[in-house]
Amino acid sequence: MKMLIVSGLSGSGKSVVLQSLEDHDYYCIDNLPLGLLTSFAAQIMDPQAARRIDNVAVGIDARNLVRDLGRFGDIVREVRELGVDCEVIFLTAADNVLIKRFSETRRKHPLTRPNVSLTEAIAEERELLGAIVASVDLHIDTSAFNVHQLRVLIGERIAQRHDSTLSLLFVSFGYKHGIPSDADYVFDMRCLPNPHWDPQLRAYRGTDPQVIGFLEQQPSVTAMFEDIKIFLERWIAVCEADDRNYMCVAIGCTGGQHRSVYMAEALAAHFRRMRGNIMVRHRELR
């Protein structure tokens, strides 16, 4: 049986993730008391159970007892010892994004009180969930996602993931908009020739033939591709041997329009020829 534990900050999209997983035939429970997780896993693993459940997703948040949150790592270990294939997914977002979302929906943060502001409640929640963050298999920053984009990501990266091989996501981004907080590896393309400075190429993107042709002719671009390819071929295998299930490789340039987009696509195409579970996302392309 596969169990996904979905946790995260209030307003970061936990309910959206659970709804998406439910659409992919996961049996979903939100806000299960953490102290009951081991008993719940044992119950659904019982071979005498009337109904067989293969995929389960459990939502865990800061409304749990503090002592149980502090034991999160031990509880997950107990679940895995029952023979459950258990993965932990954690959702987060920037404080200003969370504040905007609460303002737009007019929902109350579960930790706000008469003497505790929304900003203070978010900080308190981050601290309470610290033990969960330490045990995470997949960390997702939803700051730049709308609901539809998050549902697509969950479907592609988690629900439709094939077999037990590592899920590899290439993300292009622009440094002027910040580095993705959920990246495992970050590679900088700003030293490469920039199509932005060619008036004939500026309006195109790294997925367009005009930009691809320009970058493929640059020796430094080819050298960068080869170096990153060799690095990842070596270390992906090491991570898989260490039972890693997810990896995010972030490729950055100044604006996230040309060089990083091209390189993310080129690397994804290379690794698709030798393995499954390859995805690409261009953060700055809308």
Contacts in CASP RR format, 6 or more apart in sequence:
PFRMAT RR
TARGET T0000
AUTHOR 0000-0000-0000
METHOD contacts of the structure
MODEL  1
MKMLIVSGLSGSGKSVVLQSLEDHDYYCIDNLPLGLLTSFAAQIMDPQAA
RRIDNVAVGIDARNLVRDLGRFGDIVREVRELGVDCEVIFLTAADNVLIK
RFSETRRKHPLTRPNVSLTEAIAEERELLGAIVASVDLHIDTSAFNVHQL
RVLIGERIAQRHDSTLSLLFVSFGYKHGIPSDADYVFDMRCLPNPHWDPQ
LRAYRGTDPQVIGFLEQQPSVTAMFEDIKIFLERWIAVCEADDRNYMCVA
IGCTGGQHRSVYMAEALAAHFRRMRGNIMVRHRELR
1 44 0 8 1.000
1 45 0 8 1.000
1 53 0 8 1.000
1 54 0 8 1.000
1 55 0 8 1.000
1 56 0 8 1.000
1 83 0 8 1.000
1 84 0 8 1.000
1 85 0 8 1.000
2 54 0 8 1.000
2 55 0 8 1.000
2 56 0 8 1.000
2 84 0 8 1.000
2 85 0 8 1.000
2 86 0 8 1.000
2 87 0 8 1.000
3 41 0 8 1.000
3 56 0 8 1.000
3 57 0 8 1.000
3 58 0 8 1.000
3 79 0 8 1.000
3 84 0 8 1.000
3 85 0 8 1.000
3 86 0 8 1.000
3 87 0 8 1.000
4 21 0 8 1.000
4 26 0 8 1.000
4 55 0 8 1.000
4 56 0 8 1.000
4 57 0 8 1.000
4 58 0 8 1.000
4 86 0 8 1.000
4 87 0 8 1.000
4 88 0 8 1.000
4 89 0 8 1.000
4 158 0 8 1.000
5 37 0 8 1.000
5 57 0 8 1.000
5 58 0 8 1.000
5 59 0 8 1.000
5 60 0 8 1.000
5 76 0 8 1.000
5 86 0 8 1.000
5 87 0 8 1.000
5 88 0 8 1.000
5 89 0 8 1.000
6 14 0 8 1.000
6 17 0 8 1.000
6 18 0 8 1.000
6 21 0 8 1.000
6 57 0 8 1.000
6 58 0 8 1.000
6 59 0 8 1.000
6 60 0 8 1.000
6 89 0 8 1.000
6 91 0 8 1.000
7 14 0 8 1.000
7 59 0 8 1.000
7 60 0 8 1.000
7 61 0 8 1.000
7 88 0 8 1.000
7 89 0 8 1.000
7 90 0 8 1.000
7 91 0 8 1.000
7 129 0 8 1.000
7 132 0 8 1.000
8 14 0 8 1.000
8 61 0 8 1.000
8 90 0 8 1.000
8 91 0 8 1.000
8 92 0 8 1.000
8 129 0 8 1.000
8 132 0 8 1.000
9 91 0 8 1.000
9 92 0 8 1.000
9 93 0 8 1.000
9 98 0 8 1.000
9 122 0 8 1.000
9 125 0 8 1.000
9 126 0 8 1.000
9 129 0 8 1.000
10 61 0 8 1.000
10 62 0 8 1.000
10 98 0 8 1.000
10 109 0 8 1.000
10 110 0 8 1.000
10 111 0 8 1.000
10 122 0 8 1.000
10 125 0 8 1.000
11 93 0 8 1.000
11 98 0 8 1.000
11 101 0 8 1.000
11 102 0 8 1.000
11 107 0 8 1.000
12 91 0 8 1.000
12 92 0 8 1.000
12 93 0 8 1.000
12 98 0 8 1.000
12 142 0 8 1.000
13 91 0 8 1.000
13 142 0 8 1.000
13 150 0 8 1.000
14 30 0 8 1.000
14 59 0 8 1.000
14 61 0 8 1.000
14 91 0 8 1.000
15 30 0 8 1.000
16 147 0 8 1.000
16 150 0 8 1.000
16 151 0 8 1.000
16 154 0 8 1.000
17 57 0 8 1.000
17 89 0 8 1.000
17 91 0 8 1.000
17 150 0 8 1.000
17 154 0 8 1.000
18 28 0 8 1.000
18 30 0 8 1.000
18 57 0 8 1.000
18 59 0 8 1.000
19 28 0 8 1.000
19 151 0 8 1.000
20 150 0 8 1.000
20 151 0 8 1.000
20 154 0 8 1.000
20 155 0 8 1.000
20 159 0 8 1.000
21 28 0 8 1.000
21 55 0 8 1.000
21 57 0 8 1.000
21 154 0 8 1.000
21 158 0 8 1.000
21 159 0 8 1.000
22 28 0 8 1.000
22 57 0 8 1.000
23 159 0 8 1.000
24 55 0 8 1.000
24 155 0 8 1.000
24 159 0 8 1.000
24 160 0 8 1.000
25 55 0 8 1.000
26 55 0 8 1.000
26 56 0 8 1.000
26 57 0 8 1.000
26 159 0 8 1.000
27 44 0 8 1.000
27 53 0 8 1.000
27 55 0 8 1.000
27 56 0 8 1.000
27 57 0 8 1.000
28 56 0 8 1.000
28 57 0 8 1.000
28 58 0 8 1.000
28 59 0 8 1.000
29 40 0 8 1.000
29 56 0 8 1.000
29 57 0 8 1.000
29 58 0 8 1.000
29 59 0 8 1.000
30 58 0 8 1.000
30 59 0 8 1.000
31 59 0 8 1.000
31 60 0 8 1.000
31 61 0 8 1.000
31 63 0 8 1.000
32 40 0 8 1.000
32 58 0 8 1.000
32 59 0 8 1.000
32 60 0 8 1.000
33 64 0 8 1.000
33 65 0 8 1.000
33 68 0 8 1.000
34 60 0 8 1.000
34 64 0 8 1.000
34 65 0 8 1.000
34 68 0 8 1.000
34 69 0 8 1.000
34 71 0 8 1.000
34 72 0 8 1.000
34 75 0 8 1.000
35 64 0 8 1.000
35 65 0 8 1.000
35 68 0 8 1.000
35 71 0 8 1.000
35 75 0 8 1.000
37 58 0 8 1.000
37 60 0 8 1.000
37 75 0 8 1.000
37 79 0 8 1.000
38 75 0 8 1.000
38 78 0 8 1.000
38 79 0 8 1.000
38 82 0 8 1.000
40 58 0 8 1.000
41 79 0 8 1.000
41 82 0 8 1.000
41 84 0 8 1.000
41 86 0 8 1.000
42 82 0 8 1.000
43 49 0 8 1.000
44 53 0 8 1.000
44 56 0 8 1.000
45 82 0 8 1.000
45 83 0 8 1.000
45 84 0 8 1.000
60 72 0 8 1.000
60 132 0 8 1.000
61 110 0 8 1.000
61 129 0 8 1.000
62 69 0 8 1.000
62 110 0 8 1.000
62 111 0 8 1.000
62 124 0 8 1.000
62 125 0 8 1.000
62 128 0 8 1.000
62 129 0 8 1.000
63 110 0 8 1.000
66 128 0 8 1.000
68 75 0 8 1.000
69 128 0 8 1.000
69 129 0 8 1.000
69 130 0 8 1.000
69 131 0 8 1.000
69 132 0 8 1.000
70 131 0 8 1.000
71 131 0 8 1.000
72 131 0 8 1.000
72 132 0 8 1.000
72 134 0 8 1.000
72 135 0 8 1.000
73 131 0 8 1.000
73 134 0 8 1.000
73 135 0 8 1.000
76 86 0 8 1.000
76 88 0 8 1.000
76 135 0 8 1.000
79 86 0 8 1.000
80 86 0 8 1.000
87 137 0 8 1.000
87 138 0 8 1.000
87 245 0 8 1.000
88 132 0 8 1.000
88 135 0 8 1.000
88 136 0 8 1.000
88 137 0 8 1.000
88 138 0 8 1.000
89 136 0 8 1.000
89 137 0 8 1.000
89 138 0 8 1.000
89 140 0 8 1.000
89 158 0 8 1.000
90 129 0 8 1.000
90 132 0 8 1.000
90 133 0 8 1.000
90 136 0 8 1.000
90 138 0 8 1.000
90 139 0 8 1.000
90 140 0 8 1.000
91 140 0 8 1.000
91 142 0 8 1.000
92 139 0 8 1.000
92 140 0 8 1.000
92 141 0 8 1.000
92 142 0 8 1.000
92 181 0 8 1.000
92 182 0 8 1.000
93 101 0 8 1.000
93 141 0 8 1.000
93 142 0 8 1.000
93 143 0 8 1.000
94 141 0 8 1.000
94 143 0 8 1.000
95 119 0 8 1.000
95 122 0 8 1.000
97 142 0 8 1.000
97 143 0 8 1.000
98 122 0 8 1.000
99 118 0 8 1.000
99 119 0 8 1.000
99 122 0 8 1.000
102 108 0 8 1.000
102 109 0 8 1.000
102 118 0 8 1.000
109 118 0 8 1.000
109 121 0 8 1.000
109 122 0 8 1.000
109 125 0 8 1.000
110 121 0 8 1.000
111 121 0 8 1.000
111 124 0 8 1.000
111 125 0 8 1.000
111 128 0 8 1.000
112 118 0 8 1.000
112 121 0 8 1.000
113 121 0 8 1.000
116 124 0 8 1.000
133 139 0 8 1.000
137 244 0 8 1.000
137 245 0 8 1.000
137 246 0 8 1.000
138 157 0 8 1.000
138 158 0 8 1.000
138 245 0 8 1.000
138 246 0 8 1.000
139 181 0 8 1.000
139 182 0 8 1.000
140 153 0 8 1.000
140 182 0 8 1.000
141 180 0 8 1.000
141 181 0 8 1.000
141 182 0 8 1.000
142 150 0 8 1.000
143 181 0 8 1.000
144 283 0 8 1.000
145 153 0 8 1.000
153 281 0 8 1.000
156 279 0 8 1.000
157 167 0 8 1.000
157 169 0 8 1.000
157 246 0 8 1.000
157 279 0 8 1.000
158 167 0 8 1.000
161 167 0 8 1.000
161 277 0 8 1.000
162 276 0 8 1.000
162 277 0 8 1.000
164 245 0 8 1.000
165 240 0 8 1.000
165 275 0 8 1.000
165 276 0 8 1.000
165 277 0 8 1.000
166 236 0 8 1.000
166 239 0 8 1.000
166 240 0 8 1.000
166 244 0 8 1.000
166 245 0 8 1.000
166 246 0 8 1.000
166 247 0 8 1.000
166 277 0 8 1.000
167 245 0 8 1.000
167 246 0 8 1.000
167 247 0 8 1.000
167 277 0 8 1.000
167 279 0 8 1.000
168 236 0 8 1.000
168 247 0 8 1.000
168 249 0 8 1.000
168 271 0 8 1.000
168 275 0 8 1.000
168 277 0 8 1.000
168 278 0 8 1.000
168 279 0 8 1.000
169 246 0 8 1.000
169 247 0 8 1.000
169 248 0 8 1.000
169 249 0 8 1.000
169 279 0 8 1.000
169 280 0 8 1.000
169 281 0 8 1.000
170 249 0 8 1.000
170 251 0 8 1.000
170 264 0 8 1.000
170 265 0 8 1.000
170 267 0 8 1.000
170 268 0 8 1.000
170 278 0 8 1.000
170 279 0 8 1.000
170 280 0 8 1.000
170 281 0 8 1.000
171 180 0 8 1.000
171 183 0 8 1.000
171 248 0 8 1.000
171 249 0 8 1.000
171 250 0 8 1.000
171 251 0 8 1.000
171 264 0 8 1.000
171 280 0 8 1.000
171 281 0 8 1.000
171 282 0 8 1.000
171 283 0 8 1.000
172 250 0 8 1.000
172 251 0 8 1.000
172 252 0 8 1.000
172 253 0 8 1.000
172 256 0 8 1.000
172 260 0 8 1.000
172 261 0 8 1.000
172 263 0 8 1.000
172 264 0 8 1.000
172 280 0 8 1.000
172 281 0 8 1.000
172 282 0 8 1.000
172 283 0 8 1.000
172 284 0 8 1.000
172 285 0 8 1.000
173 179 0 8 1.000
173 180 0 8 1.000
173 250 0 8 1.000
173 251 0 8 1.000
173 252 0 8 1.000
173 256 0 8 1.000
173 260 0 8 1.000
173 283 0 8 1.000
173 284 0 8 1.000
174 252 0 8 1.000
174 253 0 8 1.000
174 254 0 8 1.000
174 255 0 8 1.000
174 256 0 8 1.000
174 257 0 8 1.000
174 260 0 8 1.000
174 283 0 8 1.000
174 284 0 8 1.000
175 188 0 8 1.000
175 190 0 8 1.000
175 252 0 8 1.000
175 253 0 8 1.000
175 254 0 8 1.000
175 255 0 8 1.000
176 254 0 8 1.000
176 255 0 8 1.000
177 255 0 8 1.000
177 256 0 8 1.000
177 283 0 8 1.000
177 284 0 8 1.000
179 186 0 8 1.000
179 250 0 8 1.000
179 252 0 8 1.000
180 186 0 8 1.000
180 248 0 8 1.000
180 250 0 8 1.000
180 283 0 8 1.000
182 248 0 8 1.000
183 248 0 8 1.000
183 249 0 8 1.000
183 250 0 8 1.000
184 247 0 8 1.000
184 248 0 8 1.000
184 249 0 8 1.000
185 232 0 8 1.000
185 235 0 8 1.000
185 247 0 8 1.000
185 248 0 8 1.000
185 249 0 8 1.000
185 250 0 8 1.000
186 250 0 8 1.000
186 252 0 8 1.000
187 224 0 8 1.000
187 228 0 8 1.000
187 249 0 8 1.000
187 250 0 8 1.000
187 251 0 8 1.000
187 252 0 8 1.000
187 263 0 8 1.000
188 252 0 8 1.000
188 253 0 8 1.000
189 224 0 8 1.000
189 251 0 8 1.000
189 252 0 8 1.000
189 253 0 8 1.000
189 259 0 8 1.000
189 260 0 8 1.000
189 263 0 8 1.000
190 252 0 8 1.000
190 253 0 8 1.000
190 254 0 8 1.000
190 259 0 8 1.000
191 220 0 8 1.000
192 215 0 8 1.000
192 218 0 8 1.000
192 220 0 8 1.000
192 221 0 8 1.000
192 224 0 8 1.000
192 253 0 8 1.000
192 259 0 8 1.000
193 214 0 8 1.000
193 215 0 8 1.000
193 218 0 8 1.000
193 220 0 8 1.000
193 221 0 8 1.000
194 253 0 8 1.000
194 254 0 8 1.000
194 258 0 8 1.000
194 259 0 8 1.000
195 201 0 8 1.000
195 202 0 8 1.000
195 204 0 8 1.000
195 206 0 8 1.000
195 211 0 8 1.000
195 214 0 8 1.000
195 215 0 8 1.000
195 258 0 8 1.000
195 259 0 8 1.000
196 202 0 8 1.000
196 254 0 8 1.000
196 255 0 8 1.000
196 257 0 8 1.000
196 258 0 8 1.000
198 214 0 8 1.000
200 210 0 8 1.000
201 210 0 8 1.000
201 211 0 8 1.000
201 214 0 8 1.000
201 258 0 8 1.000
204 210 0 8 1.000
204 211 0 8 1.000
204 258 0 8 1.000
205 211 0 8 1.000
205 257 0 8 1.000
205 258 0 8 1.000
205 261 0 8 1.000
205 285 0 8 1.000
206 212 0 8 1.000
206 215 0 8 1.000
206 257 0 8 1.000
206 258 0 8 1.000
206 259 0 8 1.000
206 261 0 8 1.000
206 262 0 8 1.000
206 265 0 8 1.000
207 261 0 8 1.000
207 262 0 8 1.000
207 265 0 8 1.000
207 282 0 8 1.000
207 285 0 8 1.000
211 258 0 8 1.000
211 262 0 8 1.000
212 262 0 8 1.000
215 221 0 8 1.000
215 258 0 8 1.000
215 259 0 8 1.000
215 262 0 8 1.000
216 222 0 8 1.000
221 259 0 8 1.000
221 262 0 8 1.000
221 263 0 8 1.000
224 263 0 8 1.000
225 263 0 8 1.000
225 266 0 8 1.000
225 267 0 8 1.000
228 263 0 8 1.000
228 267 0 8 1.000
229 267 0 8 1.000
229 270 0 8 1.000
232 249 0 8 1.000
232 267 0 8 1.000
232 271 0 8 1.000
236 247 0 8 1.000
239 247 0 8 1.000
249 264 0 8 1.000
249 267 0 8 1.000
251 260 0 8 1.000
251 263 0 8 1.000
251 264 0 8 1.000
251 267 0 8 1.000
252 259 0 8 1.000
252 260 0 8 1.000
253 259 0 8 1.000
253 260 0 8 1.000
255 284 0 8 1.000
256 282 0 8 1.000
256 283 0 8 1.000
256 284 0 8 1.000
256 285 0 8 1.000
257 284 0 8 1.000
257 285 0 8 1.000
261 282 0 8 1.000
261 285 0 8 1.000
264 280 0 8 1.000
264 282 0 8 1.000
265 280 0 8 1.000
268 278 0 8 1.000
268 279 0 8 1.000
268 280 0 8 1.000
271 278 0 8 1.000
272 278 0 8 1.000
END
